Amino acid sequence: MERGPAAMAGLGAAGRATAAAEIAEAFRWAFLTVAAYAGCAMALAWWVPVRRL
């Protein structure tokens, strides 16, 4: 990541495909984790009783 596109230039076609698949999977899991956290937060906020102050 520090070298940017130059890091991918040294890889063969199979290496680039593997790296791209791994990066895509990492982003997929990251966004799934954020979505799950947001869903849990929404569910917890929904179950909190509403009281007038």
PAPANU-901650 format. One record per residue (C-alpha): chain; x, y, z; residue number from 0. Coordinates in Angstrom, 1 decimal, padded with zeros to 4 digits, always signed. Layout:
BEGIN
REC  kette       x       y       z   nr
REC      A       X       Y       Z  NUM
...
END
This chain:
BEGIN
REC  kette       x       y       z   nr
REC      A  +000.0  +000.0  +000.0    0
REC      A  +002.9  +002.4  +000.6    1
REC      A  +004.1  +002.1  -002.9    2
REC      A  +000.7  +002.4  -004.6    3
REC      A  +000.3  +001.1  -008.1    4
REC      A  +004.0  +000.3  -008.4    5
REC      A  +003.4  -002.6  -005.9    6
REC      A  +001.0  -004.3  -008.3    7
REC      A  +003.2  -003.8  -011.3    8
REC      A  +005.7  -006.3  -010.0    9
REC      A  +003.1  -009.0  -009.8   10
REC      A  +002.0  -011.4  -012.5   11
REC      A  -001.6  -011.6  -013.7   12
REC      A  -002.4  -014.3  -011.2   13
REC      A  -000.9  -012.3  -008.4   14
REC      A  -002.8  -009.2  -009.3   15
REC      A  -006.0  -011.1  -009.5   16
REC      A  -005.4  -012.7  -006.1   17
REC      A  -004.4  -009.3  -004.5   18
REC      A  -007.5  -007.7  -006.0   19
REC      A  -009.8  -010.5  -004.7   20
REC      A  -008.2  -010.3  -001.2   21
REC      A  -008.6  -006.5  -001.1   22
REC      A  -012.2  -006.7  -002.2   23
REC      A  -013.0  -009.3  +000.4   24
REC      A  -011.4  -007.2  +003.1   25
REC      A  -013.6  -004.2  +002.1   26
REC      A  -016.6  -006.4  +002.0   27
REC      A  -016.1  -007.7  +005.5   28
REC      A  -015.3  -004.1  +006.8   29
REC      A  -018.5  -002.7  +005.4   30
REC      A  -020.5  -005.7  +006.6   31
REC      A  -019.1  -005.2  +010.1   32
REC      A  -020.1  -001.5  +010.0   33
REC      A  -023.6  -002.4  +008.8   34
REC      A  -024.0  -005.0  +011.5   35
REC      A  -022.9  -002.5  +014.2   36
REC      A  -025.3  +000.1  +012.9   37
REC      A  -028.1  -002.4  +012.8   38
REC      A  -027.4  -003.4  +016.4   39
REC      A  -027.3  +000.2  +017.5   40
REC      A  -030.6  +000.9  +015.7   41
REC      A  -032.2  -002.1  +017.4   42
REC      A  -031.0  -001.1  +020.8   43
REC      A  -032.1  +002.5  +020.3   44
REC      A  -035.6  +001.3  +019.3   45
REC      A  -036.0  -000.8  +022.4   46
REC      A  -035.1  +002.1  +024.8   47
REC      A  -038.3  +003.3  +026.5   48
REC      A  -039.2  +006.8  +025.6   49
REC      A  -039.9  +009.0  +028.6   50
REC      A  -040.8  +012.7  +028.9   51
REC      A  -038.4  +014.7  +031.0   52
END
